[in-house]
Amino acid sequence: MRVLLQHSPKSGEPPHFVQLMLQPDLFGGWTLLREARREGKSQLKRSQFEDRASAVAALKKLRDSHIKKGFKPLLPPGSNLQTEIPWP
C-alpha cells in the first residue's frame, strides 16, 4: 500500500513530497515507511507494527494530518482515488 502526497508552497519555492508505504516484514509484522522530500533532500523514517490493522490505522492518521496541512494526493493517470488510497 502506498500513498504519495505533494504540497505546493508559495511561488518560487520547490514543492514538498511525502510518501507513505506499508510493507510486510520477515517476522509477520508490518513496517510503515515515511519518506519526505524537499529541495533534493530526503528523510526516511520507519515504524514497526505487530499487525496490519494497526499499521493501516497509523498510515491513515499520518495521511490525514498531511492533508490537513495542505498536501494533496498524487495519483497515476487513470487511477481512482478510492482504490489507490485507503480512505476511512
HTML snippet that shows the backbone in 3Dmol.js (N, CA, C, O; Angstrom):
<script src="https://3Dmol.org/build/3Dmol-min.js"></script>
<div id="view" style="width:600px;height:400px;position:relative"></div>
<script>
const pdb = `
ATOM      1  N   MET A   1       0.843  -1.154   0.000  1.00  0.00           N
ATOM      2  CA  MET A   1       0.000   0.000   0.000  1.00  0.00           C
ATOM      3  C   MET A   1       0.900   1.231   0.000  1.00  0.00           C
ATOM      4  O   MET A   1       1.872   1.300   0.752  1.00  0.00           O
ATOM      5  N   ARG A   2       0.568   2.203  -0.851  1.00  0.00           N
ATOM      6  CA  ARG A   2       1.425   3.375  -0.999  1.00  0.00           C
ATOM      7  C   ARG A   2       0.572   4.622  -1.191  1.00  0.00           C
ATOM      8  O   ARG A   2      -0.401   4.603  -1.945  1.00  0.00           O
ATOM      9  N   VAL A   3       0.934   5.702  -0.512  1.00  0.00           N
ATOM     10  CA  VAL A   3       0.269   6.994  -0.650  1.00  0.00           C
ATOM     11  C   VAL A   3       1.347   8.032  -0.949  1.00  0.00           C
ATOM     12  O   VAL A   3       2.337   8.128  -0.224  1.00  0.00           O
ATOM     13  N   LEU A   4       1.157   8.802  -2.007  1.00  0.00           N
ATOM     14  CA  LEU A   4       2.095   9.861  -2.371  1.00  0.00           C
ATOM     15  C   LEU A   4       1.356  11.189  -2.288  1.00  0.00           C
ATOM     16  O   LEU A   4       0.303  11.359  -2.901  1.00  0.00           O
ATOM     17  N   LEU A   5       1.914  12.132  -1.526  1.00  0.00           N
ATOM     18  CA  LEU A   5       1.288  13.436  -1.314  1.00  0.00           C
ATOM     19  C   LEU A   5       2.256  14.540  -1.727  1.00  0.00           C
ATOM     20  O   LEU A   5       3.472  14.394  -1.601  1.00  0.00           O
ATOM     21  N   GLN A   6       1.697  15.656  -2.226  1.00  0.00           N
ATOM     22  CA  GLN A   6       2.516  16.799  -2.634  1.00  0.00           C
ATOM     23  C   GLN A   6       1.935  18.065  -2.037  1.00  0.00           C
ATOM     24  O   GLN A   6       0.717  18.239  -1.983  1.00  0.00           O
ATOM     25  N   HIS A   7       2.813  18.945  -1.591  1.00  0.00           N
ATOM     26  CA  HIS A   7       2.416  20.260  -1.091  1.00  0.00           C
ATOM     27  C   HIS A   7       3.096  21.299  -1.958  1.00  0.00           C
ATOM     28  O   HIS A   7       4.319  21.299  -2.099  1.00  0.00           O
ATOM     29  N   SER A   8       2.299  22.190  -2.543  1.00  0.00           N
ATOM     30  CA  SER A   8       2.855  23.262  -3.372  1.00  0.00           C
ATOM     31  C   SER A   8       2.879  24.539  -2.544  1.00  0.00           C
ATOM     32  O   SER A   8       1.840  25.167  -2.342  1.00  0.00           O
ATOM     33  N   PRO A   9       4.050  24.924  -2.068  1.00  0.00           N
ATOM     34  CA  PRO A   9       4.145  26.131  -1.249  1.00  0.00           C
ATOM     35  C   PRO A   9       4.028  27.398  -2.097  1.00  0.00           C
ATOM     36  O   PRO A   9       3.623  27.343  -3.258  1.00  0.00           O
ATOM     37  N   LYS A  10       4.378  28.511  -1.518  1.00  0.00           N
ATOM     38  CA  LYS A  10       4.310  29.799  -2.217  1.00  0.00           C
ATOM     39  C   LYS A  10       5.145  29.751  -3.493  1.00  0.00           C
ATOM     40  O   LYS A  10       6.057  28.936  -3.626  1.00  0.00           O
ATOM     41  N   SER A  11       4.818  30.633  -4.420  1.00  0.00           N
ATOM     42  CA  SER A  11       5.541  30.646  -5.696  1.00  0.00           C
ATOM     43  C   SER A  11       7.029  30.898  -5.466  1.00  0.00           C
ATOM     44  O   SER A  11       7.421  31.665  -4.587  1.00  0.00           O
ATOM     45  N   GLY A  12       7.829  30.244  -6.264  1.00  0.00           N
ATOM     46  CA  GLY A  12       9.276  30.378  -6.154  1.00  0.00           C
ATOM     47  C   GLY A  12       9.923  29.329  -5.272  1.00  0.00           C
ATOM     48  O   GLY A  12      11.142  29.160  -5.313  1.00  0.00           O
ATOM     49  N   GLU A  13       9.142  28.627  -4.482  1.00  0.00           N
ATOM     50  CA  GLU A  13       9.673  27.572  -3.620  1.00  0.00           C
ATOM     51  C   GLU A  13       9.406  26.216  -4.265  1.00  0.00           C
ATOM     52  O   GLU A  13       8.386  26.046  -4.934  1.00  0.00           O
ATOM     53  N   PRO A  14      10.297  25.253  -4.078  1.00  0.00           N
ATOM     54  CA  PRO A  14      10.064  23.923  -4.648  1.00  0.00           C
ATOM     55  C   PRO A  14       8.964  23.183  -3.882  1.00  0.00           C
ATOM     56  O   PRO A  14       8.756  23.438  -2.696  1.00  0.00           O
ATOM     57  N   PRO A  15       8.264  22.272  -4.554  1.00  0.00           N
ATOM     58  CA  PRO A  15       7.215  21.509  -3.868  1.00  0.00           C
ATOM     59  C   PRO A  15       7.804  20.516  -2.866  1.00  0.00           C
ATOM     60  O   PRO A  15       8.967  20.128  -2.972  1.00  0.00           O
ATOM     61  N   HIS A  16       7.003  20.119  -1.913  1.00  0.00           N
ATOM     62  CA  HIS A  16       7.386  19.129  -0.904  1.00  0.00           C
ATOM     63  C   HIS A  16       6.614  17.850  -1.222  1.00  0.00           C
ATOM     64  O   HIS A  16       5.450  17.906  -1.619  1.00  0.00           O
ATOM     65  N   PHE A  17       7.255  16.709  -1.047  1.00  0.00           N
ATOM     66  CA  PHE A  17       6.620  15.422  -1.296  1.00  0.00           C
ATOM     67  C   PHE A  17       6.719  14.556  -0.052  1.00  0.00           C
ATOM     68  O   PHE A  17       7.721  14.588   0.663  1.00  0.00           O
ATOM     69  N   VAL A  18       5.674  13.784   0.200  1.00  0.00           N
ATOM     70  CA  VAL A  18       5.673  12.800   1.282  1.00  0.00           C
ATOM     71  C   VAL A  18       5.137  11.499   0.702  1.00  0.00           C
ATOM     72  O   VAL A  18       4.102  11.486   0.036  1.00  0.00           O
ATOM     73  N   GLN A  19       5.845  10.413   0.958  1.00  0.00           N
ATOM     74  CA  GLN A  19       5.413   9.093   0.519  1.00  0.00           C
ATOM     75  C   GLN A  19       5.251   8.207   1.751  1.00  0.00           C
ATOM     76  O   GLN A  19       6.164   8.097   2.570  1.00  0.00           O
ATOM     77  N   LEU A  20       4.087   7.580   1.875  1.00  0.00           N
ATOM     78  CA  LEU A  20       3.799   6.658   2.969  1.00  0.00           C
ATOM     79  C   LEU A  20       3.617   5.275   2.367  1.00  0.00           C
ATOM     80  O   LEU A  20       2.839   5.103   1.429  1.00  0.00           O
ATOM     81  N   MET A  21       4.331   4.284   2.902  1.00  0.00           N
ATOM     82  CA  MET A  21       4.251   2.923   2.371  1.00  0.00           C
ATOM     83  C   MET A  21       4.127   1.912   3.500  1.00  0.00           C
ATOM     84  O   MET A  21       4.744   2.062   4.554  1.00  0.00           O
ATOM     85  N   LEU A  22       3.325   0.885   3.269  1.00  0.00           N
ATOM     86  CA  LEU A  22       3.222  -0.242   4.192  1.00  0.00           C
ATOM     87  C   LEU A  22       3.838  -1.459   3.532  1.00  0.00           C
ATOM     88  O   LEU A  22       3.553  -1.767   2.375  1.00  0.00           O
ATOM     89  N   GLN A  23       4.691  -2.150   4.287  1.00  0.00           N
ATOM     90  CA  GLN A  23       5.327  -3.356   3.767  1.00  0.00           C
ATOM     91  C   GLN A  23       5.349  -4.426   4.850  1.00  0.00           C
ATOM     92  O   GLN A  23       5.616  -4.128   6.014  1.00  0.00           O
ATOM     93  N   PRO A  24       5.068  -5.672   4.473  1.00  0.00           N
ATOM     94  CA  PRO A  24       5.213  -6.747   5.460  1.00  0.00           C
ATOM     95  C   PRO A  24       6.693  -6.994   5.736  1.00  0.00           C
ATOM     96  O   PRO A  24       7.532  -6.844   4.848  1.00  0.00           O
ATOM     97  N   ASP A  25       7.004  -7.372   6.971  1.00  0.00           N
ATOM     98  CA  ASP A  25       8.399  -7.698   7.275  1.00  0.00           C
ATOM     99  C   ASP A  25       8.575  -9.216   7.338  1.00  0.00           C
ATOM    100  O   ASP A  25       7.610  -9.960   7.155  1.00  0.00           O
ATOM    101  N   LEU A  26       9.769  -9.666   7.589  1.00  0.00           N
ATOM    102  CA  LEU A  26      10.072 -11.098   7.573  1.00  0.00           C
ATOM    103  C   LEU A  26       9.553 -11.851   8.795  1.00  0.00           C
ATOM    104  O   LEU A  26       9.567 -13.082   8.818  1.00  0.00           O
ATOM    105  N   PHE A  27       9.100 -11.126   9.799  1.00  0.00           N
ATOM    106  CA  PHE A  27       8.703 -11.761  11.053  1.00  0.00           C
ATOM    107  C   PHE A  27       7.198 -11.720  11.296  1.00  0.00           C
ATOM    108  O   PHE A  27       6.747 -11.942  12.420  1.00  0.00           O
ATOM    109  N   GLY A  28       6.417 -11.437  10.254  1.00  0.00           N
ATOM    110  CA  GLY A  28       4.966 -11.427  10.374  1.00  0.00           C
ATOM    111  C   GLY A  28       4.387 -10.083  10.780  1.00  0.00           C
ATOM    112  O   GLY A  28       3.171  -9.956  10.920  1.00  0.00           O
ATOM    113  N   GLY A  29       5.219  -9.091  10.970  1.00  0.00           N
ATOM    114  CA  GLY A  29       4.752  -7.751  11.316  1.00  0.00           C
ATOM    115  C   GLY A  29       4.675  -6.867  10.082  1.00  0.00           C
ATOM    116  O   GLY A  29       4.804  -7.339   8.952  1.00  0.00           O
ATOM    117  N   TRP A  30       4.465  -5.588  10.314  1.00  0.00           N
ATOM    118  CA  TRP A  30       4.352  -4.623   9.226  1.00  0.00           C
ATOM    119  C   TRP A  30       5.235  -3.419   9.504  1.00  0.00           C
ATOM    120  O   TRP A  30       5.435  -3.039  10.657  1.00  0.00           O
ATOM    121  N   THR A  31       5.763  -2.821   8.442  1.00  0.00           N
ATOM    122  CA  THR A  31       6.604  -1.637   8.543  1.00  0.00           C
ATOM    123  C   THR A  31       5.931  -0.488   7.806  1.00  0.00           C
ATOM    124  O   THR A  31       5.517  -0.631   6.655  1.00  0.00           O
ATOM    125  N   LEU A  32       5.826   0.651   8.480  1.00  0.00           N
ATOM    126  CA  LEU A  32       5.340   1.878   7.862  1.00  0.00           C
ATOM    127  C   LEU A  32       6.558   2.739   7.552  1.00  0.00           C
ATOM    128  O   LEU A  32       7.287   3.151   8.455  1.00  0.00           O
ATOM    129  N   LEU A  33       6.770   3.005   6.271  1.00  0.00           N
ATOM    130  CA  LEU A  33       7.883   3.844   5.818  1.00  0.00           C
ATOM    131  C   LEU A  33       7.341   5.225   5.471  1.00  0.00           C
ATOM    132  O   LEU A  33       6.358   5.352   4.741  1.00  0.00           O
ATOM    133  N   ARG A  34       7.992   6.255   6.002  1.00  0.00           N
ATOM    134  CA  ARG A  34       7.616   7.641   5.713  1.00  0.00           C
ATOM    135  C   ARG A  34       8.821   8.325   5.098  1.00  0.00           C
ATOM    136  O   ARG A  34       9.858   8.487   5.742  1.00  0.00           O
ATOM    137  N   GLU A  35       8.673   8.722   3.846  1.00  0.00           N
ATOM    138  CA  GLU A  35       9.762   9.410   3.160  1.00  0.00           C
ATOM    139  C   GLU A  35       9.311  10.823   2.821  1.00  0.00           C
ATOM    140  O   GLU A  35       8.280  11.013   2.175  1.00  0.00           O
ATOM    141  N   ALA A  36      10.081  11.811   3.254  1.00  0.00           N
ATOM    142  CA  ALA A  36       9.792  13.212   2.961  1.00  0.00           C
ATOM    143  C   ALA A  36      10.900  13.758   2.077  1.00  0.00           C
ATOM    144  O   ALA A  36      12.083  13.573   2.364  1.00  0.00           O
ATOM    145  N   ARG A  37      10.511  14.434   0.997  1.00  0.00           N
ATOM    146  CA  ARG A  37      11.492  15.004   0.076  1.00  0.00           C
ATOM    147  C   ARG A  37      11.223  16.493  -0.100  1.00  0.00           C
ATOM    148  O   ARG A  37      10.088  16.924  -0.305  1.00  0.00           O
ATOM    149  N   ARG A  38      12.308  17.268  -0.013  1.00  0.00           N
ATOM    150  CA  ARG A  38      12.214  18.712  -0.191  1.00  0.00           C
ATOM    151  C   ARG A  38      13.567  19.221  -0.673  1.00  0.00           C
ATOM    152  O   ARG A  38      14.595  18.964  -0.048  1.00  0.00           O
ATOM    153  N   GLU A  39      13.558  19.935  -1.776  1.00  0.00           N
ATOM    154  CA  GLU A  39      14.774  20.541  -2.331  1.00  0.00           C
ATOM    155  C   GLU A  39      15.912  19.540  -2.499  1.00  0.00           C
ATOM    156  O   GLU A  39      17.054  19.856  -2.167  1.00  0.00           O
ATOM    157  N   GLY A  40      15.636  18.365  -2.997  1.00  0.00           N
ATOM    158  CA  GLY A  40      16.672  17.367  -3.232  1.00  0.00           C
ATOM    159  C   GLY A  40      17.120  16.613  -2.000  1.00  0.00           C
ATOM    160  O   GLY A  40      17.948  15.707  -2.098  1.00  0.00           O
ATOM    161  N   LYS A  41      16.587  16.968  -0.841  1.00  0.00           N
ATOM    162  CA  LYS A  41      16.930  16.266   0.395  1.00  0.00           C
ATOM    163  C   LYS A  41      15.804  15.298   0.732  1.00  0.00           C
ATOM    164  O   LYS A  41      14.629  15.586   0.505  1.00  0.00           O
ATOM    165  N   SER A  42      16.181  14.159   1.273  1.00  0.00           N
ATOM    166  CA  SER A  42      15.201  13.130   1.597  1.00  0.00           C
ATOM    167  C   SER A  42      15.425  12.628   3.016  1.00  0.00           C
ATOM    168  O   SER A  42      16.559  12.520   3.480  1.00  0.00           O
ATOM    169  N   GLN A  43      14.336  12.328   3.689  1.00  0.00           N
ATOM    170  CA  GLN A  43      14.406  11.783   5.042  1.00  0.00           C
ATOM    171  C   GLN A  43      13.493  10.562   5.098  1.00  0.00           C
ATOM    172  O   GLN A  43      12.346  10.623   4.653  1.00  0.00           O
ATOM    173  N   LEU A  44      13.991   9.466   5.636  1.00  0.00           N
ATOM    174  CA  LEU A  44      13.225   8.229   5.730  1.00  0.00           C
ATOM    175  C   LEU A  44      13.079   7.827   7.194  1.00  0.00           C
ATOM    176  O   LEU A  44      14.057   7.767   7.940  1.00  0.00           O
ATOM    177  N   LYS A  45      11.830   7.551   7.591  1.00  0.00           N
ATOM    178  CA  LYS A  45      11.552   7.084   8.949  1.00  0.00           C
ATOM    179  C   LYS A  45      10.799   5.763   8.852  1.00  0.00           C
ATOM    180  O   LYS A  45       9.987   5.564   7.948  1.00  0.00           O
ATOM    181  N   ARG A  46      11.076   4.866   9.790  1.00  0.00           N
ATOM    182  CA  ARG A  46      10.424   3.553   9.822  1.00  0.00           C
ATOM    183  C   ARG A  46       9.736   3.355  11.162  1.00  0.00           C
ATOM    184  O   ARG A  46      10.266   3.722  12.211  1.00  0.00           O
ATOM    185  N   SER A  47       8.547   2.769  11.107  1.00  0.00           N
ATOM    186  CA  SER A  47       7.817   2.397  12.320  1.00  0.00           C
ATOM    187  C   SER A  47       7.369   0.952  12.165  1.00  0.00           C
ATOM    188  O   SER A  47       6.840   0.571  11.121  1.00  0.00           O
ATOM    189  N   GLN A  48       7.579   0.151  13.197  1.00  0.00           N
ATOM    190  CA  GLN A  48       7.217  -1.270  13.168  1.00  0.00           C
ATOM    191  C   GLN A  48       5.877  -1.483  13.876  1.00  0.00           C
ATOM    192  O   GLN A  48       5.588  -0.840  14.886  1.00  0.00           O
ATOM    193  N   PHE A  49       5.064  -2.396  13.332  1.00  0.00           N
ATOM    194  CA  PHE A  49       3.771  -2.749  13.911  1.00  0.00           C
ATOM    195  C   PHE A  49       3.624  -4.259  13.916  1.00  0.00           C
ATOM    196  O   PHE A  49       4.129  -4.947  13.029  1.00  0.00           O
ATOM    197  N   GLU A  50       2.933  -4.767  14.919  1.00  0.00           N
ATOM    198  CA  GLU A  50       2.754  -6.215  15.032  1.00  0.00           C
ATOM    199  C   GLU A  50       1.699  -6.751  14.082  1.00  0.00           C
ATOM    200  O   GLU A  50       1.785  -7.899  13.647  1.00  0.00           O
ATOM    201  N   ASP A  51       0.689  -5.922  13.747  1.00  0.00           N
ATOM    202  CA  ASP A  51      -0.362  -6.401  12.844  1.00  0.00           C
ATOM    203  C   ASP A  51      -0.698  -5.344  11.793  1.00  0.00           C
ATOM    204  O   ASP A  51      -0.369  -4.166  11.937  1.00  0.00           O
ATOM    205  N   ARG A  52      -1.360  -5.802  10.736  1.00  0.00           N
ATOM    206  CA  ARG A  52      -1.681  -4.925   9.607  1.00  0.00           C
ATOM    207  C   ARG A  52      -2.678  -3.844  10.001  1.00  0.00           C
ATOM    208  O   ARG A  52      -2.570  -2.709   9.537  1.00  0.00           O
ATOM    209  N   ALA A  53      -3.643  -4.175  10.848  1.00  0.00           N
ATOM    210  CA  ALA A  53      -4.679  -3.210  11.230  1.00  0.00           C
ATOM    211  C   ALA A  53      -4.080  -1.976  11.911  1.00  0.00           C
ATOM    212  O   ALA A  53      -4.471  -0.851  11.602  1.00  0.00           O
ATOM    213  N   SER A  54      -3.151  -2.177  12.818  1.00  0.00           N
ATOM    214  CA  SER A  54      -2.542  -1.028  13.498  1.00  0.00           C
ATOM    215  C   SER A  54      -1.642  -0.240  12.546  1.00  0.00           C
ATOM    216  O   SER A  54      -1.531   0.979  12.675  1.00  0.00           O
ATOM    217  N   ALA A  55      -1.005  -0.911  11.600  1.00  0.00           N
ATOM    218  CA  ALA A  55      -0.171  -0.220  10.611  1.00  0.00           C
ATOM    219  C   ALA A  55      -1.036   0.632   9.678  1.00  0.00           C
ATOM    220  O   ALA A  55      -0.675   1.765   9.361  1.00  0.00           O
ATOM    221  N   VAL A  56      -2.175   0.089   9.237  1.00  0.00           N
ATOM    222  CA  VAL A  56      -3.089   0.844   8.372  1.00  0.00           C
ATOM    223  C   VAL A  56      -3.654   2.044   9.129  1.00  0.00           C
ATOM    224  O   VAL A  56      -3.780   3.128   8.561  1.00  0.00           O
ATOM    225  N   ALA A  57      -3.995   1.860  10.405  1.00  0.00           N
ATOM    226  CA  ALA A  57      -4.509   2.973  11.216  1.00  0.00           C
ATOM    227  C   ALA A  57      -3.468   4.090  11.325  1.00  0.00           C
ATOM    228  O   ALA A  57      -3.816   5.267  11.233  1.00  0.00           O
ATOM    229  N   ALA A  58      -2.211   3.737  11.516  1.00  0.00           N
ATOM    230  CA  ALA A  58      -1.142   4.740  11.604  1.00  0.00           C
ATOM    231  C   ALA A  58      -0.948   5.444  10.263  1.00  0.00           C
ATOM    232  O   ALA A  58      -0.737   6.657  10.226  1.00  0.00           O
ATOM    233  N   LEU A  59      -1.018   4.689   9.157  1.00  0.00           N
ATOM    234  CA  LEU A  59      -0.889   5.286   7.828  1.00  0.00           C
ATOM    235  C   LEU A  59      -2.015   6.287   7.592  1.00  0.00           C
ATOM    236  O   LEU A  59      -1.765   7.392   7.111  1.00  0.00           O
ATOM    237  N   LYS A  60      -3.255   5.914   7.924  1.00  0.00           N
ATOM    238  CA  LYS A  60      -4.396   6.816   7.739  1.00  0.00           C
ATOM    239  C   LYS A  60      -4.251   8.076   8.582  1.00  0.00           C
ATOM    240  O   LYS A  60      -4.583   9.171   8.126  1.00  0.00           O
ATOM    241  N   LYS A  61      -3.757   7.927   9.808  1.00  0.00           N
ATOM    242  CA  LYS A  61      -3.574   9.082  10.692  1.00  0.00           C
ATOM    243  C   LYS A  61      -2.534  10.043  10.110  1.00  0.00           C
ATOM    244  O   LYS A  61      -2.748  11.256  10.100  1.00  0.00           O
ATOM    245  N   LEU A  62      -1.413   9.507   9.627  1.00  0.00           N
ATOM    246  CA  LEU A  62      -0.384  10.350   9.001  1.00  0.00           C
ATOM    247  C   LEU A  62      -0.903  11.004   7.724  1.00  0.00           C
ATOM    248  O   LEU A  62      -0.676  12.191   7.488  1.00  0.00           O
ATOM    249  N   ARG A  63      -1.606  10.216   6.901  1.00  0.00           N
ATOM    250  CA  ARG A  63      -2.168  10.749   5.658  1.00  0.00           C
ATOM    251  C   ARG A  63      -3.110  11.916   5.950  1.00  0.00           C
ATOM    252  O   ARG A  63      -3.020  12.967   5.315  1.00  0.00           O
ATOM    253  N   ASP A  64      -4.014  11.727   6.914  1.00  0.00           N
ATOM    254  CA  ASP A  64      -4.980  12.771   7.242  1.00  0.00           C
ATOM    255  C   ASP A  64      -4.305  14.018   7.803  1.00  0.00           C
ATOM    256  O   ASP A  64      -4.721  15.136   7.498  1.00  0.00           O
ATOM    257  N   SER A  65      -3.264  13.839   8.622  1.00  0.00           N
ATOM    258  CA  SER A  65      -2.576  15.007   9.183  1.00  0.00           C
ATOM    259  C   SER A  65      -1.855  15.797   8.088  1.00  0.00           C
ATOM    260  O   SER A  65      -1.810  17.026   8.146  1.00  0.00           O
ATOM    261  N   HIS A  66      -1.295  15.111   7.096  1.00  0.00           N
ATOM    262  CA  HIS A  66      -0.637  15.816   5.996  1.00  0.00           C
ATOM    263  C   HIS A  66      -1.660  16.525   5.108  1.00  0.00           C
ATOM    264  O   HIS A  66      -1.398  17.627   4.627  1.00  0.00           O
ATOM    265  N   ILE A  67      -2.816  15.908   4.884  1.00  0.00           N
ATOM    266  CA  ILE A  67      -3.860  16.550   4.079  1.00  0.00           C
ATOM    267  C   ILE A  67      -4.355  17.816   4.776  1.00  0.00           C
ATOM    268  O   ILE A  67      -4.628  18.818   4.114  1.00  0.00           O
ATOM    269  N   LYS A  68      -4.474  17.783   6.102  1.00  0.00           N
ATOM    270  CA  LYS A  68      -4.886  18.978   6.850  1.00  0.00           C
ATOM    271  C   LYS A  68      -3.855  20.096   6.726  1.00  0.00           C
ATOM    272  O   LYS A  68      -4.200  21.273   6.833  1.00  0.00           O
ATOM    273  N   LYS A  69      -2.595  19.736   6.502  1.00  0.00           N
ATOM    274  CA  LYS A  69      -1.525  20.729   6.342  1.00  0.00           C
ATOM    275  C   LYS A  69      -1.444  21.271   4.915  1.00  0.00           C
ATOM    276  O   LYS A  69      -0.603  22.121   4.625  1.00  0.00           O
ATOM    277  N   GLY A  70      -2.317  20.784   4.018  1.00  0.00           N
ATOM    278  CA  GLY A  70      -2.341  21.304   2.652  1.00  0.00           C
ATOM    279  C   GLY A  70      -1.753  20.390   1.600  1.00  0.00           C
ATOM    280  O   GLY A  70      -1.674  20.780   0.434  1.00  0.00           O
ATOM    281  N   PHE A  71      -1.337  19.184   1.968  1.00  0.00           N
ATOM    282  CA  PHE A  71      -0.817  18.233   0.988  1.00  0.00           C
ATOM    283  C   PHE A  71      -1.977  17.663   0.173  1.00  0.00           C
ATOM    284  O   PHE A  71      -3.082  17.484   0.686  1.00  0.00           O
ATOM    285  N   LYS A  72      -1.711  17.382  -1.097  1.00  0.00           N
ATOM    286  CA  LYS A  72      -2.712  16.806  -1.998  1.00  0.00           C
ATOM    287  C   LYS A  72      -2.213  15.456  -2.493  1.00  0.00           C
ATOM    288  O   LYS A  72      -1.021  15.298  -2.756  1.00  0.00           O
ATOM    289  N   PRO A  73      -3.121  14.467  -2.627  1.00  0.00           N
ATOM    290  CA  PRO A  73      -2.718  13.150  -3.134  1.00  0.00           C
ATOM    291  C   PRO A  73      -2.292  13.221  -4.600  1.00  0.00           C
ATOM    292  O   PRO A  73      -2.915  13.922  -5.399  1.00  0.00           O
ATOM    293  N   LEU A  74      -1.237  12.498  -4.948  1.00  0.00           N
ATOM    294  CA  LEU A  74      -0.793  12.353  -6.333  1.00  0.00           C
ATOM    295  C   LEU A  74      -1.122  10.937  -6.777  1.00  0.00           C
ATOM    296  O   LEU A  74      -0.789   9.969  -6.093  1.00  0.00           O
ATOM    297  N   LEU A  75      -1.778  10.821  -7.927  1.00  0.00           N
ATOM    298  CA  LEU A  75      -2.172   9.512  -8.437  1.00  0.00           C
ATOM    299  C   LEU A  75      -1.700   9.349  -9.873  1.00  0.00           C
ATOM    300  O   LEU A  75      -1.622  10.330 -10.613  1.00  0.00           O
ATOM    301  N   PRO A  76      -1.387   8.128 -10.275  1.00  0.00           N
ATOM    302  CA  PRO A  76      -1.031   7.885 -11.675  1.00  0.00           C
ATOM    303  C   PRO A  76      -2.239   8.148 -12.576  1.00  0.00           C
ATOM    304  O   PRO A  76      -3.375   8.043 -12.114  1.00  0.00           O
ATOM    305  N   PRO A  77      -2.018   8.488 -13.857  1.00  0.00           N
ATOM    306  CA  PRO A  77      -3.136   8.728 -14.773  1.00  0.00           C
ATOM    307  C   PRO A  77      -4.076   7.530 -14.826  1.00  0.00           C
ATOM    308  O   PRO A  77      -3.631   6.385 -14.903  1.00  0.00           O
ATOM    309  N   GLY A  78      -5.377   7.800 -14.785  1.00  0.00           N
ATOM    310  CA  GLY A  78      -6.377   6.744 -14.860  1.00  0.00           C
ATOM    311  C   GLY A  78      -6.683   6.073 -13.543  1.00  0.00           C
ATOM    312  O   GLY A  78      -7.496   5.150 -13.499  1.00  0.00           O
ATOM    313  N   SER A  79      -6.051   6.511 -12.465  1.00  0.00           N
ATOM    314  CA  SER A  79      -6.293   5.898 -11.158  1.00  0.00           C
ATOM    315  C   SER A  79      -7.539   6.482 -10.518  1.00  0.00           C
ATOM    316  O   SER A  79      -7.958   7.599 -10.822  1.00  0.00           O
ATOM    317  N   ASN A  80      -8.115   5.698  -9.631  1.00  0.00           N
ATOM    318  CA  ASN A  80      -9.285   6.122  -8.885  1.00  0.00           C
ATOM    319  C   ASN A  80      -8.850   6.396  -7.458  1.00  0.00           C
ATOM    320  O   ASN A  80      -8.213   5.549  -6.831  1.00  0.00           O
ATOM    321  N   LEU A  81      -9.185   7.561  -6.938  1.00  0.00           N
ATOM    322  CA  LEU A  81      -8.768   7.957  -5.597  1.00  0.00           C
ATOM    323  C   LEU A  81      -9.223   6.948  -4.548  1.00  0.00           C
ATOM    324  O   LEU A  81      -8.476   6.661  -3.612  1.00  0.00           O
ATOM    325  N   GLN A  82     -10.419   6.411  -4.682  1.00  0.00           N
ATOM    326  CA  GLN A  82     -10.942   5.489  -3.679  1.00  0.00           C
ATOM    327  C   GLN A  82     -10.206   4.147  -3.670  1.00  0.00           C
ATOM    328  O   GLN A  82     -10.113   3.508  -2.622  1.00  0.00           O
ATOM    329  N   THR A  83      -9.688   3.714  -4.809  1.00  0.00           N
ATOM    330  CA  THR A  83      -8.999   2.423  -4.839  1.00  0.00           C
ATOM    331  C   THR A  83      -7.508   2.554  -4.546  1.00  0.00           C
ATOM    332  O   THR A  83      -6.885   1.597  -4.087  1.00  0.00           O
ATOM    333  N   GLU A  84      -6.932   3.718  -4.804  1.00  0.00           N
ATOM    334  CA  GLU A  84      -5.496   3.893  -4.614  1.00  0.00           C
ATOM    335  C   GLU A  84      -5.127   4.254  -3.181  1.00  0.00           C
ATOM    336  O   GLU A  84      -4.066   3.863  -2.694  1.00  0.00           O
ATOM    337  N   ILE A  85      -5.997   4.999  -2.506  1.00  0.00           N
ATOM    338  CA  ILE A  85      -5.691   5.460  -1.155  1.00  0.00           C
ATOM    339  C   ILE A  85      -6.722   4.876  -0.200  1.00  0.00           C
ATOM    340  O   ILE A  85      -7.922   4.992  -0.449  1.00  0.00           O
ATOM    341  N   PRO A  86      -6.285   4.255   0.878  1.00  0.00           N
ATOM    342  CA  PRO A  86      -7.226   3.638   1.818  1.00  0.00           C
ATOM    343  C   PRO A  86      -7.969   4.686   2.642  1.00  0.00           C
ATOM    344  O   PRO A  86      -7.504   5.081   3.711  1.00  0.00           O
ATOM    345  N   TRP A  87      -9.100   5.128   2.159  1.00  0.00           N
ATOM    346  CA  TRP A  87      -9.894   6.124   2.881  1.00  0.00           C
ATOM    347  C   TRP A  87     -10.751   5.431   3.924  1.00  0.00           C
ATOM    348  O   TRP A  87     -11.156   4.283   3.740  1.00  0.00           O
ATOM    349  N   PRO A  88     -11.025   6.124   5.013  1.00  0.00           N
ATOM    350  CA  PRO A  88     -11.851   5.508   6.069  1.00  0.00           C
ATOM    351  C   PRO A  88     -13.266   5.256   5.611  1.00  0.00           C
ATOM    352  O   PRO A  88     -14.082   4.745   6.379  1.00  0.00           O
TER     353      PRO A  88
END
`;
const viewer = $3Dmol.createViewer("view");
viewer.addModel(pdb, "pdb");
viewer.setStyle({}, {cartoon: {color: "spectrum"}});
viewer.zoomTo();
viewer.render();
</script>
